Amino acid sequence: MSDMSFSGPRNVNGHRSHQDHTWGSAGSNGYTRSNIGAKLDGYFDKRELPMYKDKPYNYATSRRKPLWQKWRFTLGVLLLLIGLLYWTGVFSPSSTRAKVKDTSKSTWSWLRSRPAGANVDWDERREKVKDAFIRSWDGYEKYAWGGSPAHCSSINPLGDQLAIISGNRHDLYHPTSKKGTQMTPTGMGWIIVDALDTLMIMNLTSRLTHAREWITTSLNYEQDQEVNTFETTIRMLGGLLSAHYLSTTYPNMAPLTDDDQGAPGEDLYLEKATDLADRLLGAFDSESGVPYASVNLKTLKGIRSHADDGASSTAEATSLQLEFKYLAMLTGEKDYWEKAEKVMKVVDDNGEEDGLVPIFIYAHDGTFRGHNIRLGSRGDSYYEYLIKQYLQTSGQEPVYLDLWNQALTGVRKHLITYTKKSHFTIIAERPNGLTSDLQPKMDHLVCFMPGTIALAATGGKTLAEAKKGGQWSKQQQADLDLAVELTKTCWGMYKTTATGLAPEITFFEIDNPPRSEADGPSTPPVDPVATDAAAEWKDDFVIKNQDAHNLQRPETVETLFYMWRITGEEKYREWGWEMFRSFVNYTQLEGDAGFTSLSSVLEVPPRLRDNMESFWLAETLKYFYLLFSPVDLLPLEDIVINTEAHIFPRFKLIRGLKTGWERKARDKDGKIIKVEEKKAIEDEKKTEAKKEEKLPKEKGKKEDESKKAGEGKTKEKEAA
């Protein structure tokens, strides 16, 4: 590995072996269990499994013992005692304590706060992000790229023998224990493919060459393995398509001769993407067209979720469209397009109130399960992909703009409220439907929303450009104002913790009854800039111990990137820099292993988890890099970014591609008009039309009669 401009924290030892979400379609309810329960479960199940992007961390199912069996009850008490000791870190093997770095040393001088008024070299800051990426990538490459059994393991039934198969590259990386694990028999290149476009954007040519060599020689999707439809689409299919786009449109990004026009490997990424997409299409073969939660890569058979009564996640089913529609444009294969867009029709035909949809949907009949409404896990990217589908096809599919506008209006009406003391704006949840009580809770995942609102308001143009020509509306300004306030709230999630990093979930103190957007905050909110631990605004933020982990998620820096590009306000870059410094300070490991996630953002020094998510490379560091880059790098007006931060172009509808569906007729309140009602309305319209047709005829007839009568009188007068 090349020399780094910074080094890791010292005296970090041990590692955490922690269970993540079950792979495939095994779902969760989105709520977390106590740390004690999770750690007790760790004694029974040490498997390492990947994180779902759109779900908060979920602990394994509890294994309780019947209390009426005395010896088992005694054993349970002993285990509880052990768990308490384990939780407090007395002998825990699943967490490590990192010492706070000494920023007075020269190698860490850049971590210290910049003096007020000092000039900022954003190019230099961008290079620090690249250094962090290199450190993370090289740690993965060294310890999880495959090799000796000492550094490798597998969650597959074939065991450790898989680790020494020639060309095998591990899908998951556990940096504190310095090993990798697989998700499929021969691996899917989970981290490699997900990070391809980041390698290109950062111009890391030698590392890209190594990754491409593995894809060329070893990546094979002919595996008898069940995989999650959504995660595989956004990370793997999205990663390959983004690599194809960047390598063909920006040949000077990490230039390789292998993908030059006319070279044998020119279409490598597209060929792999097409192969994978053809396998994923099996998930769409349900009675309704809504994709199953999982699909077998070899049999091409869709598989219903093993949890949640077999229902698919709504966000997962409706966040495949950017990928399949772009592939349809590239290949001319309409099947990709039609299957992806049919899902949107099925979802909309349910006619949910104010455009807000429950978080589960059945694949067999396309109806929703339950009434849980939220923009966090399992709901988030449904809303994100509404506006992005409109932008992807250059505004030629207005149905998606209609859906976005209706949904945003619904969010304002039903989910927006304010914190009690400092009046931060939050997007709450309605777990039991729109008529139920608000739950003042925001997953970190919800922090994609401010940036997406800003993107929708200007279409990706800068604010100055959008306001030219007098076309800037009051509604656009109101939307941008909402984005600004929500960004403050997400930034507050970072500023309120000891580490300067946000938890997975934050609760808030709100008024009873809650204030709605129609009420407005009683006073303007504060900026979350105070560093005083006793700052009053922090009282509005409530972080529970079981929600205090940090998984290196990207949503807030994603929003900062959009807010900076659109408004041009420097504060968003400064907030991003402060966030990045906190990641380096508290998640970087000693030596060359890279970065890892945290068990709690409330403790200094923090306890470390033993996992580096692929989205740390694919999203979080990419957004930091773009935030500190010049604005002409990947202009927003030319691109659309998927929910895994993969870059696609905007394009016009060509090759016979078009919107193949229309929304059902709705009344003035947005409710679907039933067939009988629709027929009655149509009959009434026809009757009115006929009346209108008759009026001129009757009027003309009367005029003719009147004229004839007048002529008759004239003749009578003349005769007299």
C-alpha positions in Angstrom: 0.0 0.0 0.0 1.2 3.5 -0.8 2.3 5.8 2.0 -0.6 7.5 3.7 -0.8 11.1 4.8 -2.2 10.0 8.1 -1.9 7.0 10.4 -4.4 5.1 12.5 -5.1 5.1 16.2 -2.8 3.2 18.4 -3.3 0.4 20.9 -6.4 -1.1 19.2 -6.6 -4.8 19.8 -9.1 -7.6 19.7 -12.0 -7.7 17.3 -15.8 -7.9 17.2 -17.6 -10.8 15.8 -21.1 -9.5 15.2 -24.2 -10.8 13.4 -25.8 -8.6 10.8 -28.9 -9.0 8.8 -29.6 -12.4 7.4 -28.8 -12.5 3.7 -31.3 -13.2 1.0 -34.9 -12.4 1.7 -34.9 -12.9 5.5 -36.4 -9.6 6.6 -36.7 -7.8 9.8 -39.3 -5.5 11.4 -37.1 -2.5 11.4 -36.8 -2.3 15.2 -33.7 -3.1 17.3 -33.3 -5.2 20.3 -31.2 -4.4 23.4 -27.5 -4.7 23.3 -27.6 -7.4 26.0 -29.9 -9.6 23.9 -27.8 -9.1 20.9 -24.6 -10.0 22.7 -26.1 -13.1 24.3 -27.2 -14.2 20.8 -23.6 -13.8 19.7 -22.6 -16.8 21.9 -24.9 -19.0 19.8 -24.5 -17.6 16.3 -21.2 -16.1 15.0 -22.1 -15.8 11.4 -21.2 -12.6 9.6 -23.8 -11.4 7.1 -24.2 -8.3 5.0 -26.1 -5.1 5.9 -29.2 -4.1 4.0 -28.9 -0.6 2.8 -32.4 0.4 3.5 -32.9 -1.2 6.9 -31.5 -0.2 10.3 -29.3 -2.7 12.0 -31.4 -5.6 13.4 -30.3 -8.1 16.0 -30.9 -11.8 15.8 -34.0 -13.4 17.2 -34.0 -13.9 20.9 -33.5 -17.5 22.2 -35.4 -17.5 25.5 -35.6 -20.5 27.8 -38.9 -21.6 29.5 -38.9 -20.2 33.0 -40.8 -23.2 34.5 -37.8 -25.4 33.9 -35.7 -24.6 36.9 -32.3 -25.6 35.7 -32.9 -23.7 32.5 -34.0 -20.6 34.5 -30.8 -20.8 36.5 -28.8 -21.0 33.3 -30.7 -18.0 31.9 -29.9 -15.9 35.0 -26.2 -16.9 34.6 -26.3 -16.0 30.9 -27.9 -12.7 31.8 -25.1 -12.0 34.2 -22.6 -12.9 31.6 -24.4 -10.7 29.2 -24.3 -7.7 31.5 -20.5 -8.2 32.0 -20.2 -8.6 28.3 -22.2 -5.5 27.6 -20.0 -3.4 29.9 -17.0 -4.7 28.0 -15.4 -6.7 30.8 -14.5 -9.6 28.6 -16.3 -8.8 25.3 -14.6 -10.3 22.3 -17.0 -8.5 20.0 -15.8 -4.9 20.5 -12.6 -3.0 20.8 -11.8 0.3 22.4 -9.9 2.8 20.3 -7.8 5.5 21.8 -8.6 9.1 20.8 -5.9 10.1 18.4 -3.3 12.6 19.4 -3.9 15.4 16.9 -0.9 17.3 18.1 1.3 14.9 16.1 2.3 16.2 12.7 0.6 13.3 10.8 -2.7 14.4 12.3 -2.3 18.1 12.2 -4.9 18.5 9.5 -7.5 17.0 11.8 -7.4 20.1 14.0 -10.0 22.8 13.5 -9.1 25.4 11.0 -8.6 28.9 12.5 -11.4 31.3 11.7 -10.8 33.2 8.5 -8.1 30.8 7.2 -8.2 30.0 3.5 -9.4 26.5 2.6 -7.7 24.3 0.1 -10.6 22.1 -1.0 -8.4 20.1 -3.4 -6.2 19.2 -0.5 -9.2 18.1 1.6 -10.4 16.1 -1.4 -7.1 14.3 -1.4 -7.6 13.4 2.3 -10.8 11.6 1.3 -8.9 9.8 -1.4 -6.3 8.7 1.2 -9.1 7.3 3.3 -10.5 5.4 0.4 -7.1 4.0 -0.5 -6.6 2.9 3.1 -10.0 1.2 3.1 -9.5 -0.5 -0.3 -6.0 -1.6 0.4 -7.0 -3.1 3.7 -9.7 -5.1 2.0 -7.3 -6.1 -0.8 -4.7 -7.3 1.6 -6.9 -9.2 4.1 -10.1 -10.2 2.2 -9.2 -10.4 -1.5 -8.6 -14.1 -1.0 -5.6 -16.1 0.0 -4.5 -18.1 3.0 -7.1 -19.8 5.2 -5.7 -17.8 8.2 -7.3 -14.7 6.8 -10.4 -16.1 5.2 -13.6 -17.8 6.1 -17.0 -18.5 4.5 -20.6 -18.4 5.5 -21.2 -21.0 2.8 -21.7 -24.7 3.7 -18.6 -25.6 1.8 -16.6 -24.0 4.7 -13.1 -22.6 4.6 -12.1 -24.5 1.5 -13.8 -21.8 -0.5 -11.3 -19.3 0.7 -8.4 -20.9 -1.2 -10.2 -21.4 -4.5 -8.2 -19.7 -7.2 -9.6 -16.3 -8.1 -11.9 -16.2 -5.1 -12.6 -12.7 -3.8 -14.5 -12.1 -0.6 -17.8 -10.2 -0.5 -17.5 -9.0 3.0 -14.7 -7.5 4.9 -14.1 -7.6 8.7 -11.3 -5.1 9.3 -10.7 -5.5 13.0 -10.2 -9.3 12.7 -8.6 -8.8 9.2 -10.6 -11.5 7.4 -13.2 -11.8 4.7 -16.4 -13.9 4.2 -18.4 -15.0 1.2 -22.1 -14.5 0.5 -22.3 -17.0 -2.5 -20.3 -20.1 -3.4 -17.6 -18.3 -5.4 -18.4 -14.7 -4.5 -20.0 -11.8 -6.3 -17.3 -9.2 -5.9 -19.7 -7.3 -3.6 -17.1 -4.7 -2.5 -15.2 -4.7 -5.8 -18.1 -4.1 -8.1 -19.8 -1.6 -5.8 -16.6 0.5 -5.7 -15.7 0.5 -9.4 -17.0 3.9 -10.2 -15.4 5.4 -7.1 -12.1 4.0 -8.3 -12.7 5.8 -11.6 -13.8 9.1 -10.2 -10.7 9.2 -7.9 -8.5 8.2 -10.8 -7.0 5.2 -9.0 -5.9 3.4 -12.2 -3.7 0.6 -10.8 -6.4 -0.5 -8.3 -9.0 -0.3 -11.0 -6.8 -2.5 -13.2 -6.7 -5.2 -10.5 -10.5 -5.0 -10.0 -11.1 -5.3 -13.7 -8.8 -8.2 -14.1 -10.8 -10.1 -11.5 -14.1 -9.2 -13.2 -12.8 -10.4 -16.5 -11.4 -13.7 -15.3 -13.4 -14.7 -12.2 -16.8 -13.0 -11.9 -19.4 -15.6 -12.7 -23.1 -15.3 -11.8 -23.9 -18.9 -12.6 -24.3 -19.8 -8.9 -27.0 -21.8 -7.2 -27.6 -19.0 -4.6 -30.5 -17.0 -3.4 -29.7 -13.2 -3.3 -31.7 -10.2 -2.4 -33.2 -8.6 -5.5 -32.9 -5.0 -4.4 -29.4 -5.1 -2.9 -28.0 -7.0 -5.9 -29.7 -4.6 -8.3 -28.6 -1.3 -6.7 -25.0 -2.4 -5.8 -24.0 -4.9 -8.4 -26.1 -4.1 -11.5 -25.9 -0.4 -10.6 -22.1 -0.6 -10.1 -21.5 -2.3 -13.5 -23.8 0.1 -15.4 -22.1 3.1 -13.7 -18.7 1.7 -14.6 -19.8 1.3 -18.2 -21.1 4.9 -18.3 -18.1 6.5 -16.8 -15.5 4.5 -18.8 -17.2 5.3 -22.1 -18.3 8.9 -21.5 -15.2 10.0 -19.4 -12.3 8.0 -20.9 -9.8 10.1 -19.0 -11.1 8.9 -15.6 -8.6 6.2 -14.6 -7.9 5.5 -18.3 -7.4 1.9 -19.3 -6.6 0.6 -22.8 -8.7 -2.5 -22.1 -12.0 -0.6 -22.3 -11.0 1.7 -25.2 -13.3 1.7 -28.2 -12.7 -1.3 -30.4 -10.7 -3.1 -27.6 -11.8 -6.7 -26.8 -12.9 -5.6 -23.3 -14.8 -2.5 -24.5 -18.2 -3.9 -23.4 -17.1 -5.9 -20.4 -19.2 -4.0 -17.8 -22.3 -4.0 -20.0 -22.0 -7.7 -20.8 -21.7 -8.6 -17.1 -24.6 -6.2 -16.3 -26.8 -7.9 -18.9 -26.0 -11.3 -17.7 -26.9 -10.3 -14.1 -30.0 -8.5 -15.1 -31.3 -11.5 -17.0 -31.0 -13.5 -13.8 -32.7 -10.8 -11.7 -35.7 -10.7 -14.0 -36.9 -13.9 -12.5 -37.8 -12.0 -9.4 -40.5 -10.1 -11.4 -42.3 -13.3 -12.4 -45.0 -12.9 -9.8 -48.8 -12.8 -10.4 -48.8 -9.0 -9.9 -45.5 -8.1 -11.4 -44.2 -6.9 -8.0 -40.8 -8.5 -7.6 -40.1 -11.1 -5.0 -37.7 -10.2 -2.2 -35.1 -12.6 -3.5 -34.1 -14.6 -6.6 -32.0 -17.7 -7.3 -29.2 -16.7 -9.7 -29.0 -20.1 -11.3 -32.7 -21.3 -11.4 -33.9 -17.7 -12.1 -36.8 -18.4 -9.7 -38.2 -15.6 -7.5 -38.4 -16.3 -3.8 -40.9 -14.6 -1.4 -39.6 -13.1 1.8 -38.9 -15.5 4.6 -40.4 -12.9 7.0 -43.1 -10.3 7.0 -45.7 -12.8 5.9 -43.8 -13.2 2.6 -44.3 -9.5 1.6 -41.6 -7.6 -0.2 -40.3 -4.3 1.0 -42.0 -1.4 -0.8 -38.8 0.5 -1.2 -37.0 -2.5 -2.5 -39.6 -3.3 -5.1 -39.7 0.3 -6.4 -36.0 1.1 -6.4 -35.0 -1.1 -9.3 -36.3 1.2 -12.0 -33.3 3.5 -12.7 -31.1 0.5 -13.3 -33.4 -1.6 -15.5 -34.6 1.4 -17.5 -31.0 2.6 -18.2 -30.1 -1.0 -19.3 -33.1 -1.0 -21.6 -31.9 2.2 -23.2 -28.4 0.8 -23.7 -29.6 -2.6 -25.1 -32.9 -1.8 -26.7 -34.5 -4.7 -24.7 -37.9 -3.4 -23.8 -38.5 -6.3 -21.4 -36.3 -4.6 -18.8 -38.2 -1.4 -19.1 -41.7 -2.9 -19.1 -41.2 -5.1 -16.1 -39.6 -2.3 -14.0 -42.3 0.3 -14.8 -45.2 -2.2 -14.3 -44.3 -2.2 -10.6 -45.0 1.5 -10.4 -48.5 1.1 -11.9 -49.3 -1.7 -9.4 -48.2 0.4 -6.5 -50.1 3.5 -7.6 -53.3 1.5 -8.5 -53.7 0.9 -4.7 -54.7 4.5 -4.5 -53.0 5.2 -1.1 -54.0 8.5 0.5 -51.9 11.6 -0.4 -49.2 9.5 -2.1 -47.8 7.9 1.1 -47.5 4.1 0.8 -47.1 1.4 3.5 -43.7 -0.2 3.7 -44.7 -3.8 2.7 -46.3 -5.0 -0.5 -47.3 -8.6 -1.5 -45.8 -9.8 -4.7 -48.7 -12.3 -5.4 -51.4 -9.7 -5.6 -49.8 -6.3 -5.4 -51.7 -5.1 -2.3 -50.0 -3.5 0.7 -49.4 -5.3 4.0 -50.2 -3.2 7.1 -50.4 0.6 7.3 -46.9 1.6 8.5 -45.9 4.8 6.8 -42.3 6.1 7.1 -39.5 7.5 5.0 -36.9 5.4 6.8 -36.2 1.7 6.3 -38.3 0.0 3.7 -40.0 3.2 2.6 -37.2 5.6 1.7 -36.1 5.0 -1.8 -39.6 4.6 -3.2 -39.9 8.4 -2.9 -36.3 9.0 -4.0 -36.9 7.1 -7.3 -40.1 9.0 -8.1 -38.3 12.3 -8.9 -35.2 10.5 -10.2 -37.2 8.6 -12.8 -38.6 11.9 -14.0 -35.1 13.4 -14.2 -33.6 10.3 -15.8 -35.7 10.5 -18.9 -35.2 14.3 -19.2 -38.7 15.3 -18.0 -40.4 13.2 -20.7 -42.3 11.1 -18.1 -44.4 13.6 -16.2 -46.3 10.9 -14.4 -43.4 10.5 -12.0 -43.3 14.2 -11.3 -47.0 14.0 -10.4 -46.3 11.1 -8.1 -43.4 13.0 -6.4 -45.5 16.2 -5.9 -48.4 14.3 -4.4 -46.1 12.4 -2.1 -44.2 15.5 -0.9 -47.5 17.2 -0.2 -48.5 14.2 1.8 -45.2 14.3 3.8 -45.9 17.9 4.6 -49.5 17.2 5.6 -49.0 14.1 7.7 -45.3 13.6 8.7 -43.7 17.0 9.2 -43.5 18.2 12.8 -41.2 20.2 15.1 -39.1 19.6 18.1 -40.3 20.9 21.4 -37.6 23.4 22.5 -35.5 24.4 19.5 -38.1 23.7 16.8 -36.0 21.5 14.5 -38.1 20.2 11.5 -38.4 16.4 11.5 -40.1 13.8 9.3 -41.9 11.5 11.8 -43.5 8.2 11.3 -47.1 6.9 11.3 -46.7 3.2 12.3 -50.4 2.5 12.3 -51.5 4.6 9.3 -52.2 8.2 8.6 -54.9 8.5 11.3 -52.6 7.1 14.0 -50.3 9.0 16.3 -47.0 10.4 15.1 -43.9 8.6 16.3 -41.1 11.2 16.6 -38.3 9.0 15.1 -36.0 9.4 12.2 -33.7 6.7 10.9 -30.4 8.1 9.6 -31.7 6.8 6.2 -34.3 9.6 6.2 -31.5 12.1 5.7 -31.5 11.4 2.0 -34.7 13.4 1.8 -33.5 17.0 2.2 -31.0 16.7 -0.7 -33.7 15.0 -2.8 -36.2 17.8 -2.2 -33.6 20.3 -3.2 -32.8 18.3 -6.4 -36.5 18.2 -7.2 -36.9 21.9 -6.7 -34.3 22.9 -9.2 -34.0 19.8 -11.4 -30.3 19.8 -10.6 -29.7 23.4 -11.7 -27.9 25.8 -9.4 -30.3 28.0 -7.4 -29.1 31.1 -9.3 -29.7 29.4 -12.6 -33.1 28.1 -11.6 -34.3 31.6 -10.6 -33.4 33.1 -14.0 -36.3 34.1 -16.3 -38.8 34.6 -13.6 -39.9 30.9 -13.5 -39.0 30.3 -9.8 -42.3 29.7 -8.0 -43.4 30.1 -4.4 -43.8 26.4 -4.1 -40.2 25.8 -5.3 -38.9 28.2 -2.7 -41.1 26.6 0.0 -39.6 23.2 -1.0 -36.1 24.5 -0.8 -36.8 26.1 2.6 -38.0 22.7 3.8 -34.8 21.1 2.5 -32.7 23.6 4.4 -34.4 23.0 7.7 -34.3 19.2 7.4 -30.6 19.4 6.6 -30.1 21.2 9.9 -31.8 18.4 11.7 -29.6 15.7 10.1 -26.5 17.8 10.9 -27.8 18.0 14.5 -27.7 14.2 14.7 -24.0 14.5 14.3 -23.4 17.5 16.5 -25.2 16.1 19.4 -22.9 13.1 20.0 -19.5 12.7 21.7 -17.9 11.4 18.6 -19.5 13.8 16.2 -21.0 10.9 14.3 -24.7 10.2 13.9 -26.5 7.2 15.4 -28.6 4.8 13.3 -31.8 6.1 14.8 -32.8 9.3 16.6 -35.9 10.1 18.6 -37.1 13.6 19.3 -38.9 15.6 22.0 -42.1 17.1 20.4 -45.1 18.9 21.6 -48.3 17.1 22.6 -50.3 17.4 20.4 -47.6 17.7 17.7 -47.3 20.9 15.7 -48.0 20.3 12.0 -46.5 22.2 9.1 -49.8 24.1 8.9 -49.2 25.3 12.4 -45.5 26.0 11.8 -42.8 26.2 14.5 -43.5 28.7 17.3 -40.1 30.3 16.8 -37.4 29.9 14.1 -35.1 26.9 14.7 -31.5 27.3 15.8 -28.4 26.2 13.8 -26.9 23.1 15.4 -23.4 24.7 15.6 -22.9 24.9 19.4 -20.2 22.5 20.6 -21.1 23.0 24.3 -22.2 19.6 25.6 -24.9 21.3 27.6 -26.3 23.3 24.6 -30.1 23.5 25.1 -31.0 22.5 21.6 -29.4 19.0 22.2 -32.2 18.2 24.7 -34.6 17.8 21.7 -32.4 14.8 20.4 -33.0 11.5 22.2 -30.6 8.6 21.4 -31.3 5.2 22.9 -28.4 2.9 23.6 -29.7 0.2 21.2 -29.8 2.8 18.4 -26.4 4.4 19.0 -24.4 2.4 16.5 -22.9 4.0 13.3 -22.6 2.0 10.1 -20.7 4.5 8.1 -23.9 5.5 6.3 -23.9 8.1 3.5 -27.3 9.8 3.6 -26.3 13.1 5.4 -23.2 13.7 3.3 -25.3 12.9 0.3 -27.6 15.7 1.2 -24.7 18.0 1.9 -23.4 17.3 -1.6 -26.8 18.2 -3.2 -27.2 21.3 -1.0 -23.7 22.6 -1.8 -24.1 22.0 -5.5 -27.6 23.6 -5.6 -27.2 26.6 -3.2 -23.5 27.2 -3.4 -23.4 27.8 0.3 -20.0 27.0 1.7 -21.3 25.9 5.1 -22.4 22.6 3.7 -18.8 21.8 2.7 -17.6 22.8 6.1 -20.2 20.6 7.8 -19.0 17.8 5.5 -15.4 18.3 6.4 -16.2 18.2 10.1 -18.1 14.9 9.6 -15.2 13.5 7.7 -12.7 14.4 10.4 -14.9 12.6 12.9 -15.0 9.4 10.8 -11.2 9.5 10.5 -10.8 10.2 14.3 -13.0 7.4 15.5 -13.5 4.7 12.9 -10.0 4.3 11.5 -8.1 1.2 12.7 -4.5 0.9 13.7 -2.1 -0.2 11.0 -3.3 -1.0 7.5 -6.7 -2.6 8.0 -8.7 0.5 7.2 -12.0 1.7 8.7 -14.8 0.0 10.6 -18.3 0.8 12.0 -19.0 1.7 15.6 -21.1 0.1 18.3 -21.9 3.5 19.9 -21.4 7.1 18.9 -22.0 8.2 22.5 -18.7 6.9 23.9 -15.2 8.2 23.6 -13.2 6.2 22.9 -15.8 4.2 21.0 -16.3 0.5 20.8 -15.7 -0.8 17.3 -17.6 -3.2 15.2 -15.9 -5.7 12.9 -17.4 -4.7 9.6 -16.8 -2.3 6.7 -19.9 -1.9 4.5 -19.5 -1.8 0.8 -21.4 1.5 0.8 -18.6 3.1 2.8 -16.5 2.9 -0.5 -19.4 3.2 -3.0 -21.3 6.0 -1.3 -20.0 7.7 1.8 -16.4 8.4 0.6 -17.6 9.1 -2.9 -20.0 11.8 -1.7 -17.3 13.3 0.5 -15.0 13.4 -2.6 -17.6 15.0 -4.8 -18.5 17.5 -2.0 -14.9 18.8 -1.9 -14.5 18.7 -5.8 -15.1 21.4 -8.3 -18.7 21.7 -9.4 -17.9 20.8 -13.0 -17.0 17.2 -12.0 -20.2 15.3 -13.0 -22.6 18.2 -13.3 -26.0 17.4 -11.7 -27.9 18.5 -14.9 -26.3 15.7 -16.9 -26.7 12.8 -14.5 -28.9 11.0 -12.1 -27.5 9.1 -9.1 -29.0 5.8 -7.9 -29.7 5.0 -4.3 -26.2 3.4 -4.0 -24.5 6.5 -5.4 -23.9 5.0 -8.8 -23.8 7.5 -11.7 -26.2 7.1 -14.7 -26.7 9.6 -17.5 -30.0 11.4 -18.2 -31.4 10.5 -21.6 -34.2 11.1 -24.0 -36.8 8.4 -24.8 -35.5 6.5 -27.8 -35.7 3.0 -29.4 -39.5 2.9 -28.9 -39.2 3.3 -25.1 -42.1 5.2 -23.5 -44.2 5.4 -20.4 -46.5 2.4 -20.7 -49.0 3.2 -18.1 -51.4 6.0 -16.9 -52.7 6.8 -13.4 -56.2 5.9 -12.6 -58.7 8.7 -12.6 -58.8 10.6 -9.3 -61.2 13.1 -7.7 -60.2 16.5 -6.4 -58.9 15.0 -3.2 -56.6 12.6 -5.0 -58.7 9.5 -4.4 -59.2 6.9 -7.1 -62.6 7.1 -8.7 -64.3 3.7 -8.7 -65.5 2.1 -11.9 -69.1 2.7 -11.1 -68.4 6.3 -10.1 -66.3 6.8 -13.1 -69.0 5.5 -15.4 -71.6 7.7 -13.7 -69.3 10.7 -14.2 -68.6 9.8 -17.8 -72.4 9.4 -18.4 -73.0 12.8 -16.8 -70.4 14.4 -19.0 -71.9 12.8 -22.1 -75.3 14.1 -21.1 -73.9 17.6 -20.5 -72.2 17.4 -23.8 -75.4 16.5 -25.6 -77.2 19.3 -23.9 -74.5 21.7 -25.1 -74.8 20.3 -28.6 -78.6 20.8 -28.5 -78.5 24.4 -27.3 -77.1 25.9 -30.5 -79.6 23.9 -32.5 -82.5 24.9 -30.4 -81.3 28.5 -30.4 -81.0 28.4 -34.1 -84.4 26.9 -34.6 -86.0 29.6 -32.4 -84.1 32.2 -34.3 -85.4 30.8 -37.6 -89.0 30.7 -36.2 -88.6 34.2 -34.9 -87.2 35.3 -38.3 -90.1 33.7 -40.2 -92.6 35.2 -37.8 -91.1 38.6 -38.4 -91.2 38.2 -42.1 -94.8 37.2 -41.9 -95.7 40.3 -40.0 -93.8 42.4 -42.5 -95.8 40.9 -45.4 -99.0 41.5 -43.5 -98.1 45.1 -43.0 -97.2 45.5 -46.7 -100.5 43.9 -47.7 -102.4 46.3 -45.4 
